[in-house]
Amino acid sequence: MAEQDDDVGAIFDQQNIKRIYEEQQRMEAKFKESGWQLFSRSPPKINSSKPLQFMQLECDYYTQGQQSVIRMFGVTAEGNSILCHVFNFLSFFYMQAPVELLLEPQHIQQFQKEFNVLLAKQKNFGGKEPILKIEVCQKESIRYYKGDNKKINYLKIYVVQPVYVAQIRNFLKSDNRMVCDMELPQLTFESNIPYALRFMIEYDIVGMGWIELKDYVIRDDQNKISSCQIEINVDCLHVKSIPLDEKSDIAPLRILSFDIECAAEKGFPNEEHDPIIQIACIVKVHNRSEELIRVVFTLGDCEKIPGAWVKSFQKEEDLLNEFQVFFSGLDPDIIIGYNIQNFDIPYILNRAHNLRLKNYGIFGRIPTTQSVIKNGKFLSKAMGMRETKDINIEGRIQLDMMIHMMKEHKLSSFSLNNVSFQFLKQQKEDVHYSIIYTLQNKSPETRKRIAVYCLKDAELPILLMDKLCCLYNYTEMARVTGVPINYLFMRGQQIKVASQLLRKAKHYDFIIPTEHFKSTDQEYQGAFVLDPVKNFYKVPIATLDFASLYPSIMMAHNMCYSTLLNTSPNKVGLEEEQVTISPETNAIFVKPNIRKGMLPLILEDLINARKKAKNQLAQETDPFKKAVLDGRQLALKISANSVYGFTGAQVGQLPCLEISASITSFGRQMIQFTRDTVLEHYSKKNGAQFDAEVIYGDTDSVMVKFGDYSVEQAMALGREAAALISKKFIQPIKLEFEKVYFPYLLMNRKRYAGQLWTKPDKPDKIDTKGIESVRRDNCFLIRKMVTEILYFLLIKQDEKSAVQYTKEQIRNLYLNKVDISELVITKSLNSKKEDKDGGKDKDKKKNQNEDDGNKLTKNYKQKQAHVVVAEKMQNRDASNAPSAGDRIAYIIIQGAKGSKTYENAEDPVEVLEKDFPIDFDYYVNNQIKKPIMRLFEFVIPNPESIFVGDHTMSRYIPKVNINSALGKFVQKRTACLNCKKVIKENEALCNFCHDKTLEIMTKSSIKLQELQINYHKYWTTCQSCQGSLLGDILCSNRDCEIYYKRIKVQRDLKEQWDEIDKLYAQQQ
């Protein structure tokens, strides 16, 4: 359990409450004055004689004098915001009773008195007596099986305030632990559980769950401490959790998505001096398709935008103040956006501070509590541990869609444009921050251009959230694991399993020790992997998968802290047949008929609940209920798979190497047993037509070549083998047949590609793993080539065409017939601290403290291509230099013999505009060759032959570029436009070609027409994307395939016009 607690630290006396009331009245008056009351929540209707129900959003606590008060924010079924104050819940922990302690009440009271006296003398307690009462109870530590009914006496120690739990725990680590001439134990139990989570566990409340209150008191407006419509006082005994079986819908939550734009005259915006010029907001209610409102606040007059409110201001201070009034009055439950945690919200708060705005930054539901920025971290699937900002916004859920995407997906780029294209098939105009300043200072029409762009940036996060069912999935994960939803964003994985373990242990009178982590060099062997038999298989390969392998092993062998023996079985009265000894580790667990483990019980509940949710999902017709059920079954699956990780994390909250190592040892044994059974049963000597071969096995699956069968026959054999082997395992371990690969290209461990079949009549898709298709350090050309080659090999099953296609692409590359956009490589420019873990793509929003591009490039120990390009961009135009987090695009051009690759890296726009010659050999040898060789290694006898031959001999000969190093030593001459013979400076054609002038002019005009068609095609596409057919194209989205084509066709058009002008001039 996490050491950090949920104390918001607020003490609300009468003076505070009066100030809150006055501030709330002021904000409400401004809200109405601005005309926003149309979008207020409906007034609440409460019958205090009836129970009140609401869905919890957040749970924490505050202190009021010596009392700690639980604070639950939520929303009713009618859409009213509510704050519930829960009184009289006492924090507690457990300690084993000293053996000498007499348990009669008078002795316990004396013990408590002397313990308090001892604690009050300690510096941390400041003379206060922290213990409120002590109860004696019969409990059992969850660590180790000690025999049946081995409960012993524990002291349940209630304290005045939650903070005292950790202080007493730390005191007990000291040597001065004598009370009543008895030495107190050092080990405590459940002394590191956050107070709010402890309350939720005690009353079976889950995150985002529904709660019912009885015998409550409604606070009047003068005594409210929040901006919520309803405030309730209630005793903890009158709080009841409503089971999910009775109520599992999601309340009509208000969702606000927003985006800001800033204008910097030079470089990337800095909050110290660069103003916020626009804030776009889109508000909708969950489960309703129509938006509540879309509005954009602009600095300076702005043209009207259809379907949106436009509020213009002449002063930035007025804009920011109006945004806060709007925000407070709309009272959103969820705040979303793209990179709002690391850019938008911090920029707003810091900008307000620099403008010295009073009472600014109250974005939570407590009118006197300002939002504060703190440093935090999150774990990214694509990039490992990442730094972020944590901002307190009480009573509201913050969902940053950029952080969500980084946590849950591996993408080549996390720009909003790329993410939207991948998941929504939408793109947007990407106006570079260097252009914003110019647009802002031109006219109301150009400010409208920014506003439309800003609104799109606010709209896309909502669309992404809906598309990916984020709200449903996070809600159901909070409900399944029992933690407040903000824990899912701010805390690690372990708290989710810990919450479930605490809940289950409570019902069986187990308590969980608070252990102090000790570093250890002890390691255990991981999952078993059968070495792959590498080949290109042209017969069906059946895949057999263990369903929920690690959870099923834990259930089958009853693995848990409470079933593990730390002594020989006979010392606890057990026979050999009553225990399971795990292979390799020799860890001993009692069988379930002796005692059912807590972890297996949790897993059974999760798996049974998932089966139930999936059955309900299959029968449900309502789309919103289906989304809830689908999110629930996914959360249940993830939670079940997380239990193994909880036991195996050595820096975790309750690590147990015996459990985690035993699970993997059983897994290895099962994979080997499966392989041996398949080889023995499906062999010629056993009557089979072919000898089966297990060509690969990885953690929880084996891939079997049964022989030269049809797909349908391979599927039948796969099902038969799965059923046969499953019978030999203890339930619920089950081997399942799921799919066949045909054909199948197995290149190495975790590197394969195949055409996947789940039904015999037609294939489903091409399935790949470990193939170069999404890596960001590969250019698009190799990604495209790999995809096409797999198409020829796996779908067309035409190896000759695959080879021919590859040679053709290499020929086209050498002849300069490949579009430059396919050769662009991108890499993120990082600050020093980010350089260690791969960098961040923060879309258009980066770290703000790096105005000087050269400072960034000095953070690299070695020269790198993208860094050199960034330096060149800085030197060419310091005002538009890249900043930390920018993805730097580059092309490798031809350089001097022996030059380093980084010396030959260049900005693609420069390559196009100055016609730098591209180093095609670099792309063939460093980008294409290795991945292609891997694909063809087992397909053709000599894959090296693909890279030699006639198709590599013809090369594009570039013009000598006067901008290059060699160009300085070359004298420029005029050449004939047709045959390239040197001619006089003012001529277009040589004497020999002069007679063909009409033919040459016709060809040149046709080429011009083709270029004009392409130009208009690209221009129309870009205008459609930006939402205007009149304005200039300002988009700088280098992820877009049209971007470089648009620049190239502009250059080609100019050259073609120059050529035609020369021809016409010679005719005169």
DRENNU-940501 format. One record per residue (C-alpha): x, y, z. Coordinates in steps of 0.001 Angstrom, whole numbers, plus 500000, padded with zeros to 6 digits. Each point is the difference from the previous one (the first is absolute). Last residue first. Layout:
% residues N
XYZ;...
***
This chain:
% residues 1068
510281535159419921;500387496212499939;503014500102502355;497897501860502568;497234497398499714;502415497182500800;501519501915502901;496559500780501450;499094496320499678;503092498962502000;499396502617502676;496387498824500290;501271496436500485;502471501080502677;497280501866501891;497636497044499711;502666497610501266;500594502168503094;496283500193500787;499666496245499305;502767499319502506;498427502069502783;496605498324499584;501565496556499778;501877500742503221;496806500695501964;497774497473498210;501213496978501982;498971501671503276;502346499395502938;501722503263499072;496980501996501118;501024503577499233;496612501288498804;499967503617498824;497993499629496788;498689503452499152;496348500770500653;497100499746497569;498795496393499817;499737499648503772;499624497028502352;503736499417500558;499706496405498768;497947500998496962;502563502659499124;502768497407500300;498214497566497674;499244502790497526;503651501080499949;501225496437499451;497648499476497062;500635503501498646;503764499396499915;499559496530498542;497918501391497132;502469502851499523;502884497524499808;498205498002497326;499268503195498053;503647501049500171;501060496581498708;497590500358497093;501350503497499303;503615498710499982;499082497197497618;498307502484497663;502954502403500231;502400497171499115;497909498996496962;499738503609498832;503730500618500506;501131496864498155;501925501975497324;501947501708502796;501225496675501370;503144499862497807;500697503714500368;499907499762503793;496918500971501923;499186502623502671;502419502840499137;501049502987502127;503169498417501453;501346498403496823;499854496224499795;501383496953501813;498190496831498871;497250498885502407;498034498163497252;496601501677500508;500334503153502130;503386500716498416;502498500882502699;501175503327501469;503283499814501950;500772500371503751;503665499799500948;500698497357502635;502326500410502999;497377501302502436;497594497303498835;502133497285501600;499084501204503507;496330500215499068;497981503147499370;501051500147496342;498379496589499547;501462497878497272;496957498527498314;499143496563501206;500842496826498112;497315497421500689;501505496565499972;499612496957497781;502103497154501426;497823498880502885;497252498407497884;502658498259497927;501178497833502837;500778500093503701;497780500727503020;497461497237499473;502878497533499602;500707500276503747;496789498029500556;501752496840498732;497877496864500270;496579501697500074;497331500025502708;501918499224503193;502212503091499988;497476502041497988;498433501935502856;503246500355501962;501812501234496899;497273502594499499;500363501320503552;503805500182499705;500198501534496506;497464502807500099;501080502724502439;503786499873500252;501190498471496722;497245501095497619;499343503353501686;503707500843500277;500582498997496375;497250502437498943;501889502984501399;497623502746498846;501268502827497763;499102503472501354;497348501713497861;500155503321501833;496267500243500738;499431496284500370;503026499211502134;499374503134502064;496436498829500668;501327496558500943;502318501532502681;503454498484499542;502153497178501326;503351499590498236;502211500876502975;497999497566502157;500953497181497623;503723500680500392;502093500996497023;502456497526498454;499472501268496470;498242503352500010;496277500042500392;496871498755498283;496791500737501893;498383498288502991;496519501448500530;498697501496503251;496925500562502120;500443501312503530;497185499140502388;499631502908502359;500105499059503698;502589502566500963;499833502944497634;500588500437496269;501266503348498668;497417502268498405;501290503329501334;503610498829499612;499606499642496248;502903498532498021;502286499339502977;497249498337502005;498960497832497056;503627498899499576;500238499179503695;496786497939499803;501454498138497011;503097499160502048;497804498726502809;497973497813497612;503170498364498679;501651499340503338;503320501269501351;500916498385503263;499588501141503610;496668501677499287;498856502863502234;501795502527497789;497170499739497474;497518501428502441;502018503096500830;500416500682496281;496222500263499593;499825503005502351;496521500579501351;500155497026502368;497902500585503112;496612499093498625;500135496253499748;497836499083497078;496598500383498403;499497499601496257;499720496203500199;501805499051503191;502157497314498446;502095498952502912;503488498618500190;501508496554499909;500840499267503574;503343501523500819;499694503094497829;497081501243502069;502170501426502762;502211501809497511;497211501526497939;498856498051497025;499664500458496279;497763497172498809;500955498014496928;498663499905496475;501195498339496796;498707501244496630;500556497666497070;496344499338499168;499226503738499951;502695500374497305;497851498148497503;501873497086498446;500925500448496313;503568501117500690;501411497373497609;501809498217502864;496755499889501954;498004498772497042;502490497166499451;499802499039503706;496196500054499794;500083497845496860;502352497528501635;497592499640502920;496997499556497696;501847497337497992;500907498089503161;496403500081501220;498752499134496496;502209496901499956;498884498989503473;496327499914499029;497890498787502879;497459502714499076;498988500398503645;503109499059501972;502982500664497746;498585502742497763;498266501836502854;503038499515502236;502100501692497319;497503502872499815;500030500650503760;503789499749500194;500356502424497079;497679502586501550;501862499916503303;503298500194498127;498827503060498058;498533501711503083;503440500578501472;501060497942502985;500993501729503241;496333500281500968;499461496272500157;496484499099498860;500469497450497234;503328498325500633;498653496590501079;500094498907503647;496623498292499807;497733499677496998;496465498788499285;498650500251496458;496222499907500122;496899497843500460;500501497176497495;497059498344498217;497951496771500095;501862498195502784;499111502438502769;502468501515502480;502707500502497365;503037502298500312;502337500618497082;503425500007501538;502843502120501251;502709499328502558;502445501556502413;499528499227503693;502878497530499861;501262499791496443;498993500063496336;496829497904499864;498083500679496790;496621498266499988;497699499200497078;497545499187501474;499725500797503689;497254498185501889;497995501374502877;498423499586503420;500570496536501404;499790500035503766;502019498442502794;498206500193503316;501217500259503557;496861500314502162;500389497179500844;503017497747500495;501650498977496753;499847496723498053;496525500675498638;501271503249498425;502448497952497901;497339498034498134;497640502964499591;502761502212498555;501235497182497732;496503499398498616;499399503689499381;503336500309498197;499335496834497976;496675501431498827;501637503322499143;502760498260498053;497354498063498052;498163503211499072;503222501727498966;500881497038497770;502625497510501108;503672499478499143;501122499370503570;499023500755503588;502211503098500155;499366501268503518;500434503397501571;500067500073503782;498534502622502318;500255501438503515;503591501176500402;501191499547496372;500200496687498153;501238499426496476;500234497344497276;498283497146501792;500157497269497365;497420497330499252;501080496795498294;497589499407497161;497086497642499257;499524499217503693;499957496396501210;502036500318503207;503239499123498218;499127502640497424;499848502667502689;497253502184501373;499877498559503515;503723500118500809;500862503357498478;496830501637501339;500530498579503493;503646501118500104;499158503565498933;497146500282502483;502181498660502800;502702502541499146;497487502857500033;498522498701503270;503385499716501712;500922503534498982;496706501297501406;500468498039503230;503405501664500396;498507503408499174;497389499667502749;502525498651502497;502297502986499456;497117502418500635;498807498204503137;503389499350501636;501153503505499086;497334501602502144;499789503761499827;497390501812502115;500065503700499159;502279499816497007;503730500587499607;500502496325499259;497016499986497659;499166496306499578;496967499707502257;498197502992498469;501021498936496490;498112496719500448;496868501902501068;500024502264496942;498607497380497588;496764499787501960;499682503794500042;500495500268496241;497255497431499341;497580501612502450;500622503432498478;499289498595496518;496778498354501195;498900503284501572;500804502167496996;497970497641497837;497147500106502495;499981503818500118;500206500261496197;497139497512499636;497925502050502443;500567503063497832;499174498134496786;496708498495501344;499688496527498448;501343497760502770;500029496210499516;503666499498499084;501067502607502550;498099498194502750;501929496820499209;503264501946499904;499222501641503355;499199496604501586;503197498458498681;501926503021501302;498399499699503435;501006496345500118;503576500925499071;500230502812502549;498411498028502835;502198496989499279;503066502245499933;499155501529503382;499450496511501482;503301498819498504;501748502999501626;498367499387503397;501063496351500132;497546497187500670;501052497970503029;500298496250500533;497808498991497055;501797502672497973;503387498242500180;502746501376502217;502891501638498195;503676499004500111;502815501764498130;502392497490498440;501211502707497576;500794497638497091;496527498430499887;497367501181502499;499188497752502920;496268499631500541;498669499039503420;497406497671501521;501456496885498398;503192500394502049;498121499984503296;499388503116502067;500181500568503774;501699503403499968;503449498582500716;499297497124497613;499793502416497038;503598501296500395;500334503718500754;499407503256498184;496786498696498489;498019502019497442;496206499820500243;499329503483501444;502493501782497739;498227498372497079;500293497257497440;497111497534499927;501565497737497358;497141500222497508;499103503582500945;503528501385499686;500565498034496791;496706501335498565;501034503591500783;503372499443498306;498627498409496820;496874502055499342;498924497497497293;503003497970498900;500402500406496262;500367497429497218;500928501382496594;499625497807496904;502451500513497117;498494499331496562;502443498973497246;502150502352497970;502374500673502866;502805502505499449;502629498888502469;501545500476503413;499524497130502442;499483502290502956;501686499253503331;497367499132502565;499507502881502424;499468499448503703;498872502975502106;502395501499502510;502610498448502245;500222501512503423;502225502661501490;501543500606503404;502152503107500091;497891501436502781;498955503455501126;498018500035503217;496499501376499939;498425500724503342;496945497905500627;496596501218501001;498421496661500818;496569499121498614;497153498874502241;497895496899499526;496601499780501645;498397498251497020;497707502834498901;502722502609500461;502431497969497863;497771500427496936;499793503768500296;503691500368500808;500962497827497028;497818501994497610;501507503291501134;503517498585499810;499379498900496410;499076503555498964;502702501594502170;502616497994498109;499553501623496600;501400503395500882;498304503209501045;498870503211498284;497693499052497133;498418496812501352;500025501470503514;497768502804498639;497249497405499497;499710499278503717;501013496367500665;497702496957500133;501888497872497482;496913499064497988;498235503342500430;503066502096499161;500697497794496963;496357500344498973;500137503781500063;503358500102498201;498653497781497218;496681501812499608;501634503432499977;502673498896497534;497616498392497501;502721500297497317;497716501738497517;498340502127502677;503279501237501484;501444500550496527;496991502075498931;500236502037503183;503753500509499460;499317501094496358;497586502819500852;502340502253501978;502696499934497310;497291500657497414;498860503019502022;503556501374499934;500266499653496207;496661501752499535;501154502708502415;503361500457498256;498275500577496653;497534502316501727;503008502025501086;500887500255496305;496540501417499254;500058502408502964;503211501462498530;503814499833499927;501619499788503434;498759496554501003;500869498481496624;503601501207500268;500404498699503559;498476496624499121;502533499365497208;502895499007502315;497649497674501911;499648497871496895;496446499672498693;499120496316499680;496808499757497975;498176496968501227;499876496343499192;497307497399500458;500103496230499590;498749499854503592;502491497583501556;503200500274497963;499236503408498483;499097501506503348;503185498592501587;502114501397497160;498486503470500194;500032500127503771;503727499276499900;500852496749501724;502177498621497226;501003496481498915;497432498581502381;500078497534502887;496759500336501926;498596500003503550;502168502305502075;501027502350497201;496404500252498762;498701500735503513;502697502630500543;498923501703496771;496330499672500909;500457501938503232;497081498977502181;499515502116503113;497038498983502160;498419502767502071;499316500292503723;503146501915500856;502269501149497186;503506499333501312;502587500038497217;502593497275499414;502551500718497288;501786497355497949;503236498046499792;500054496769498038;500943496443500982;500156497695496975;499655501348496459;497426497985498035;497964498487502806;500363503191502059;500227499917503793;499081503253501753;501881502548502056;499313503110502090;501155503565500602;497604502338501752;497836502863498695;497504501650502367;496278500591499466;498611502571502398;497784499013502910;497572502676501213;497083499122497725;500170496226500697;498619498325496873;503286500070498093;501038502512497360;500884502818502365;503040501210498054;499555503721500572;499088501779503208;501910503106498894;501660500269496600;503657501013500294;500580499793496217;502957497672500688;497810497868502267;497234499859497396;502571498849497417;501290497340502379;496511498601500584;499001500093496322;503344498510498890;499785497245502620;496472499089498796;500842499994496286;503484498450499999;500890496911501994;496610499048501373;498067501249496960;501952497733497650;496917499389497861;496754500924501720;497657498776502708;498319501357503098;497320497781501555;497297501033502461;499541503443498473;498416502836502051;498782502171497104;500055502912502475;503589499418501091;501335499593496472;498131503016498627;501185502216502864;503554498673499576;499881500651496252;498684503512500652;502952500750502271;502475498726497398;498513502114497201;499769503099502195;503676499702500967;500951499543496338;498542503404499184;498012500934496881;497483497231500403;497936497915497570;497362497373500800;499135497762497029;497189497485500521;500100497096497575;497728498390497405;501149502200497121;503120502022500921;499699503795500209;503022502122499101;502415500836502822;500831503191501866;503061499914502223;500989497405502585;497577497163499377;497806497782502178;498586497108497987;496729498274500759;498375496648499286;496859499211501967;497907497110501309;501103497672497227;497566497483498524;500556496246500298;498979499615503619;501413497075501977;502368502263501941;499098503680499883;501883502294497651;502178503093500254;502443501264497375;502426502734500966;502465502071497958;502442502358501723;501670502671497890;502774502617500185;501942498799503021;502763502567500219;503786499585499678;502043501697502745;500685497694502943;497863497199498580;502538499254497261;498746499242496501;502393498207497598;502311502193497955;499614503700499258;496878502127499852;498264497521502261;496240499528499884;498175497470502133;497131497659499166;497986498057502559;498014496776499823;496911498767501814;497813496963500563;497260500265502634;497994496910500937;496876500203502178;499100496618501459;496547498540499519;500539497179502551;501434496708498784;497889496838500203;500852497140502352;497129499876502492;498624496825501573;502671497538498896;502560502705500744;499074499801503683;498888503311501576;502500501022502697;498457501263503211;500810503014502156;497920500413503148;502643498657502403;502497502560498673;497844502830501373;498713502412497409;500358503660499067;498859500825496477;500769502713497485;498009500381496808;500587502348497062;503765499660500255;502000503245500175;501539498922503283;500212500965503677;496266500207500603;498801501567503225;498314503143498605;498463498010497144;498145497634502331;501503496646500907;497762496957499608;500046497589502938;500073496247499459;497985497242501617;500570497696497037;502538500068497193;500319497669496996;503160499661497957;500562499055496356;503466498956498868;502540502114498130;502679498572502340;498695497246502220;498296500137503398;499992496807502092;499572501999503244;503325499036501600;501779500047496640;498772503513499149;501077501325503403;503449498424499655;500273501550496531;499323503436501492;502591499445502738;502741498853497655;501204496547501087;503514499895501433;499369498586503478;498287496841498834;501955497910502509;502897501066502198;503345498302500556;502296501446502644;498441498087502881;499572501807503349;502299499108502867;498055499637503232;500855501732503262;496656501824499860;501120501459496648;503567499537498720;500655500919496372;503074502258500199;502091498115497409;498405501699497000;497988498328497227;496878500430502118;500295503771499608;499621499651496226;496723498118500395;498820502565502567;500692502829497540;498383498118497094;496781499518501958;500108503496501533;499288501647496643;496540498424499998;498823502134502944;498782499057503495;501226496409499779;498320496610500311;502254497050500865;498713496519499239;502162497856502263;500533496455498817;499431496717501768;500618496823498036;498206498091497298;501415496584499221;496748498379498943;501695497381497810;503774499999499813;502676502615499547;499549500775496299;502194502910499026;499576503809499964;496332500983500139;500394500781503688;497136498593502027;497435501862502057;498230499787503368;499240503445501346;500895502193502958;498836503600499711;501994503155500677;498668503555500248;500819503592499079;503766499712499566;501779503232499011;500701501618503410;501438503402499207;503292501303501441;501333501079496618;499415496644498334;503031500016497705;502455500819502788;499160497016502151;498824500569503555;496372499639498926;500815496500498727;501100498727503399;496983501519501764;497700498547497358;501480496509500508;499573500431503753;496296500853499660;499333497313497379;501589497319502200;497947501171502975;496834499817497927;500958496522498733;500611498873503574;496578501308501120;498272498343497056;501411496505500711;502578498876497442;503073499526502176;503099500905497989;502967497665500507;499704498499496512;500208503455498434;496940500544497771;500829499971496304;499424503418498505;497175501155497786;499085503327498411;497279502592500420;498367503124498583;496672500973501504;496864500778498002;497926502479501995;498797502279497208;499368499715496263;499698503293498082;498247499425496648;500511502412497129;497468499899497182;499641501053496371;496527499582498510;499580497909496837;496647498381500772;501690496667500795;502033501869502602;503627501088499550;502903499559502366;502570501422502393;500787498064503178;501802501663502908;500887497964503080;500356502178503094;502914499785502424;499343501485503437;502493501767502269;498998503410498670;498467499361496603;502357497953497877;499380499125496378;499351496775498111;500154498351496590;497523498296497677;499293500903496388;497332499339497401;497332498133502000;496655499305498358;497027501319501978;497005498749501977;497961501773502677;497711498034502309;496584501592500603;498894502422502733;502359502642498611;497983500241496806;502447501659497656;499379501866496760;503196501460498569;500030502997497633;500817499050496386;503663500519499139;500914503285498404;500293500367496228;497447502735499481;501614501762502975;502957500919497755;498758503510499223;503107501811501270;498049501589502863;498742496585501048;503532498677500406;501142503224501651;497258499662502624;500869496321500578;503666500886500495;499214502690502563;497584497752501926;502640497268500112;502620502417501293;497652501250502728;499114496464501089;503647498946500050;500937503039502107;497233499174502489;501197496385500197;503556501107500699;498892502317502793;497850497241501458;502894497532500106;500850497625497197;503386498360500522;501450498804496714;502849497483499957;499001498242496819;500873496747501757;499962497181497449;503071498092501136;503381499199498487;501585496812501324;498358497919497310;498811496511500792;
***
